[in-house]
Amino acid sequence: MLTIGINPVAFSIGAFEVRWYGIMVVLAIVAVIAISLLEARRVGMPTEHIYNVGLWAIIGGIAVSRLFHIIDKWDYYVTHPEQIIHFEGLTVYGAVIGAILGVLIYAWVKKLSFWQIGDIAAPGALVGQAIGRVGCTLNGCCYGLPTSLPWGVIYTYPGSYGPHEAVHPTQIYHLLWNLIAFAIIWSLRTRLKPVGSVFLIYLALYAAGDLSIRFVREGEPFLFGIQQAQLIGIAILVVTVPWLIIRMWRYRVKQLATASISEVSETEQNRGV
């Protein structure tokens, strides 16, 4: 078994505690913006849009992430309403959906292509989510079910959120899956058509991995005996996979039709010579 005895608090300034989780969240945001800037330059989008849309995404991500957490833990918050306005307790899907809403609003206001912005942000989002899982690992949150496997993790620090028994290191499972998904879309991003395909594949890959990992992750049943995040993952897969297939098929048909028209036109020109 592996043991983690790290203090989740990196350092303190008076009564103010700076936790490793918060540090990793900041690093994750930096990574998302940095990779998105590289992609924006590659496709020719002005980089100032990345900074602006990043701010909208952060605001939307935090707001919706907190909302999802409150809904998931409603039995607690209905008796502790004073805890509703708080930053501790966020959900990844809430952050993703909130960020998407922020991007949608910005793209609508600035009359930009939402699909192009989504493609630009997708690779960096996966890296950012992987970095965030490092914070979860050090914090002790998002841990798995008890296990006897040799790579089970035991949290030994008294202030950790993790249990003092061997559990699945689901934070590491999430981290590894995010990196695998990043490698897939990074290698395919210049070949996938039409615009928006990278973004849809990002959503599908993340949802598939998260849905699977949560079968060995601690969580409360939300509906039909499965967790809230699993229901969201299923909904995302039901929407994104058919949508991706239909969009790619239509793009292929359009390309073939354009090629056929070009061939006919070229043939007619040759006959006229």
C-alpha positions as CSV (number, residue, x, y, z in Angstrom):
1,M,0.0,0.0,0.0
2,L,1.0,3.6,-0.6
3,T,0.8,6.2,2.1
4,I,0.3,10.0,1.7
5,G,1.2,12.0,4.8
6,I,1.4,15.4,3.2
7,N,-0.2,18.4,5.0
8,P,-2.9,19.7,2.6
9,V,-2.0,23.2,3.8
10,A,1.1,24.4,1.9
11,F,1.7,27.4,4.1
12,S,-0.1,29.9,6.3
13,I,-0.1,33.7,6.4
14,G,-1.4,34.5,9.8
15,A,-4.9,32.9,10.0
16,F,-5.1,32.6,6.2
17,E,-4.2,29.1,4.9
18,V,-3.0,28.4,1.4
19,R,-3.8,24.8,0.5
20,W,-2.0,22.7,-2.2
21,Y,-5.4,22.3,-3.8
22,G,-5.7,26.1,-4.4
23,I,-2.2,26.3,-5.7
24,M,-2.9,23.5,-8.2
25,V,-6.1,25.2,-9.3
26,V,-4.1,28.4,-10.1
27,L,-1.5,26.4,-12.0
28,A,-4.3,24.6,-13.9
29,I,-5.7,27.9,-15.0
30,V,-2.3,29.1,-16.1
31,A,-1.8,25.9,-18.1
32,V,-5.2,26.2,-19.8
33,I,-4.5,29.8,-20.9
34,A,-0.9,29.0,-22.0
35,I,-1.9,26.1,-24.2
36,S,-4.9,28.0,-25.5
37,L,-2.6,30.9,-26.5
38,L,-0.5,28.5,-28.5
39,E,-3.5,27.1,-30.3
40,A,-5.0,30.5,-30.9
41,R,-1.7,31.6,-32.6
42,R,-1.7,28.4,-34.7
43,V,-5.3,29.0,-36.1
44,G,-4.9,32.8,-36.4
45,M,-7.2,34.0,-33.6
46,P,-6.2,37.2,-31.8
47,T,-4.7,36.2,-28.5
48,E,-6.6,38.9,-26.6
49,H,-9.7,36.9,-27.0
50,I,-8.1,34.1,-25.0
51,Y,-7.5,36.3,-21.9
52,N,-11.0,37.7,-22.1
53,V,-12.8,34.4,-22.6
54,G,-10.7,32.9,-19.9
55,L,-12.1,35.4,-17.4
56,W,-15.7,34.6,-18.5
57,A,-14.9,30.9,-18.2
58,I,-13.5,31.2,-14.7
59,I,-16.5,33.2,-13.5
60,G,-19.0,30.7,-15.0
61,G,-17.0,27.7,-13.9
62,I,-16.8,28.7,-10.3
63,A,-20.5,29.7,-10.1
64,V,-21.9,26.6,-11.7
65,S,-19.4,24.3,-10.0
66,R,-20.6,25.6,-6.6
67,L,-24.2,25.2,-7.7
68,F,-23.8,21.6,-8.7
69,H,-22.0,20.9,-5.4
70,I,-24.9,22.4,-3.4
71,I,-27.5,20.4,-5.3
72,D,-25.5,17.2,-4.8
73,K,-25.2,17.9,-1.0
74,W,-28.6,19.5,-0.6
75,D,-29.5,17.5,2.6
76,Y,-26.5,19.2,4.3
77,Y,-27.0,22.7,2.9
78,V,-30.8,22.8,3.7
79,T,-29.8,22.6,7.3
80,H,-26.7,24.8,7.0
81,P,-27.8,27.6,4.6
82,E,-25.1,29.9,5.9
83,Q,-22.5,27.6,4.2
84,I,-24.0,28.1,0.7
85,I,-22.0,31.2,-0.1
86,H,-18.6,29.5,0.2
87,F,-15.7,28.5,-2.1
88,E,-15.0,25.1,-0.6
89,G,-16.8,22.4,-2.4
90,L,-16.7,22.5,-6.1
91,T,-17.5,19.9,-8.9
92,V,-15.5,19.3,-12.1
93,Y,-18.6,18.9,-14.2
94,G,-20.0,22.1,-12.8
95,A,-16.7,23.9,-13.7
96,V,-16.8,22.5,-17.2
97,I,-20.4,23.3,-17.9
98,G,-20.1,26.8,-16.3
99,A,-17.0,27.5,-18.4
100,I,-18.8,26.4,-21.5
101,L,-21.7,28.8,-20.7
102,G,-19.1,31.6,-20.1
103,V,-17.5,30.9,-23.5
104,L,-21.0,30.8,-25.2
105,I,-21.8,34.2,-23.8
106,Y,-18.5,35.7,-24.8
107,A,-18.7,34.2,-28.3
108,W,-22.2,35.5,-28.8
109,V,-21.3,39.0,-27.6
110,K,-18.2,39.2,-29.7
111,K,-19.7,37.3,-32.7
112,L,-17.0,34.7,-32.7
113,S,-17.2,31.0,-33.5
114,F,-18.0,29.1,-30.3
115,W,-16.7,25.9,-32.0
116,Q,-13.4,27.4,-32.8
117,I,-12.9,28.6,-29.3
118,G,-13.9,25.2,-28.0
119,D,-11.3,23.5,-30.2
120,I,-8.6,26.0,-29.0
121,A,-9.4,25.4,-25.3
122,A,-10.0,21.7,-25.3
123,P,-6.3,20.4,-25.2
124,G,-5.4,22.9,-22.4
125,A,-8.5,22.0,-20.5
126,L,-7.4,18.4,-20.2
127,V,-4.0,19.4,-19.0
128,G,-5.6,21.8,-16.5
129,Q,-7.9,19.1,-15.2
130,A,-4.9,16.7,-14.8
131,I,-3.1,19.4,-12.7
132,G,-6.2,19.9,-10.6
133,R,-6.2,16.2,-9.8
134,V,-2.7,16.6,-8.3
135,G,-4.4,19.0,-5.9
136,C,-7.1,16.5,-5.2
137,T,-4.5,13.8,-4.4
138,L,-2.6,16.1,-1.9
139,N,-5.9,17.4,-0.4
140,G,-7.3,13.8,0.1
141,C,-10.6,14.6,-1.6
142,C,-12.2,12.7,-4.4
143,Y,-10.9,9.4,-3.0
144,G,-12.0,5.9,-4.0
145,L,-13.7,3.0,-2.4
146,P,-11.8,0.7,-0.1
147,T,-9.4,-1.7,-1.9
148,S,-6.8,-4.4,-1.2
149,L,-4.9,-3.7,-4.4
150,P,-1.2,-3.1,-4.0
151,W,-1.6,0.5,-5.3
152,G,-4.2,1.4,-2.8
153,V,-3.6,4.7,-0.9
154,I,-3.8,5.4,2.8
155,Y,-3.9,9.0,4.0
156,T,-2.0,9.4,7.3
157,Y,-2.0,13.1,7.9
158,P,-4.7,14.0,10.5
159,G,-5.9,17.1,8.6
160,S,-6.4,15.3,5.3
161,Y,-9.8,14.7,3.8
162,G,-8.7,11.2,2.9
163,P,-9.7,8.1,5.0
164,H,-7.2,6.3,7.1
165,E,-7.7,3.1,5.2
166,A,-6.6,1.8,1.8
167,V,-8.7,3.2,-1.0
168,H,-8.5,3.4,-4.8
169,P,-6.4,6.4,-5.8
170,T,-9.1,7.6,-8.1
171,Q,-7.5,11.1,-8.3
172,I,-4.6,9.4,-10.0
173,Y,-7.0,7.5,-12.3
174,H,-8.6,10.7,-13.3
175,L,-5.1,12.4,-13.8
176,L,-3.9,9.5,-16.1
177,W,-7.1,9.5,-18.1
178,N,-6.9,13.2,-18.7
179,L,-3.3,12.9,-19.9
180,I,-4.3,10.0,-22.2
181,A,-7.2,12.1,-23.6
182,F,-4.9,15.0,-24.1
183,A,-2.5,12.9,-26.1
184,I,-5.3,11.7,-28.3
185,I,-6.8,15.0,-29.2
186,W,-3.4,16.8,-29.4
187,S,-2.3,14.3,-32.1
188,L,-5.6,14.6,-34.0
189,R,-6.4,18.3,-33.6
190,T,-5.0,19.4,-37.0
191,R,-6.8,16.6,-38.9
192,L,-10.3,16.6,-37.3
193,K,-13.0,18.3,-39.4
194,P,-15.2,20.2,-39.2
195,V,-14.4,22.9,-36.7
196,G,-15.8,21.8,-33.3
197,S,-14.8,18.2,-33.6
198,V,-11.9,18.5,-31.2
199,F,-14.2,20.1,-28.6
200,L,-16.8,17.3,-28.9
201,I,-14.2,14.6,-28.7
202,Y,-12.8,16.3,-25.6
203,L,-16.3,16.2,-23.9
204,A,-16.9,12.6,-25.0
205,L,-13.5,11.3,-23.8
206,Y,-13.7,13.1,-20.5
207,A,-17.2,11.9,-19.8
208,A,-16.3,8.3,-20.7
209,G,-13.4,8.2,-18.3
210,D,-15.1,10.0,-15.5
211,L,-18.2,7.8,-15.8
212,S,-16.0,4.6,-15.6
213,I,-13.8,5.8,-12.7
214,R,-16.7,6.7,-10.5
215,F,-17.7,3.1,-10.2
216,V,-14.7,2.8,-7.8
217,R,-14.9,6.3,-6.4
218,E,-16.7,7.3,-3.1
219,G,-19.9,9.1,-3.8
220,E,-23.6,9.3,-2.9
221,P,-26.3,7.9,-5.2
222,F,-28.2,10.7,-6.8
223,L,-30.7,9.0,-9.1
224,F,-31.3,5.4,-10.2
225,G,-28.6,4.4,-7.8
226,I,-25.8,6.3,-9.6
227,Q,-23.9,9.5,-8.8
228,Q,-24.9,12.9,-10.1
229,A,-21.7,13.1,-12.1
230,Q,-22.4,9.7,-13.8
231,L,-25.8,10.9,-14.9
232,I,-24.2,14.0,-16.4
233,G,-21.5,11.9,-18.1
234,I,-24.2,9.6,-19.6
235,A,-26.1,12.7,-20.9
236,I,-22.9,14.2,-22.4
237,L,-22.1,10.9,-24.2
238,V,-25.7,10.6,-25.5
239,V,-25.5,14.1,-26.9
240,T,-21.9,14.5,-28.1
241,V,-21.2,11.1,-29.8
242,P,-24.2,11.2,-32.2
243,W,-23.7,14.9,-32.7
244,L,-20.0,14.4,-33.6
245,I,-20.8,11.5,-36.0
246,I,-23.5,13.5,-37.8
247,R,-21.4,16.7,-38.1
248,M,-18.4,14.7,-39.5
249,W,-20.7,12.8,-41.9
250,R,-22.3,16.0,-43.2
251,Y,-18.9,17.6,-43.6
252,R,-17.7,14.5,-45.6
253,V,-20.8,14.6,-47.8
254,K,-20.3,18.3,-48.4
255,Q,-16.6,17.8,-49.3
256,L,-17.5,15.0,-51.7
257,A,-20.2,17.1,-53.4
258,T,-17.8,20.0,-53.8
259,A,-15.2,17.7,-55.3
260,S,-17.7,16.3,-57.7
261,I,-18.8,19.8,-58.8
262,S,-15.2,20.8,-59.3
263,E,-14.5,17.6,-61.4
264,V,-17.6,18.3,-63.6
265,S,-16.6,21.9,-64.1
266,E,-13.0,20.9,-65.0
267,T,-14.3,18.3,-67.5
268,E,-16.5,20.9,-69.2
269,Q,-13.7,23.4,-69.5
270,N,-11.5,20.7,-71.0
271,R,-14.2,19.9,-73.6
272,G,-14.5,23.5,-74.5
273,V,-10.8,23.9,-75.2
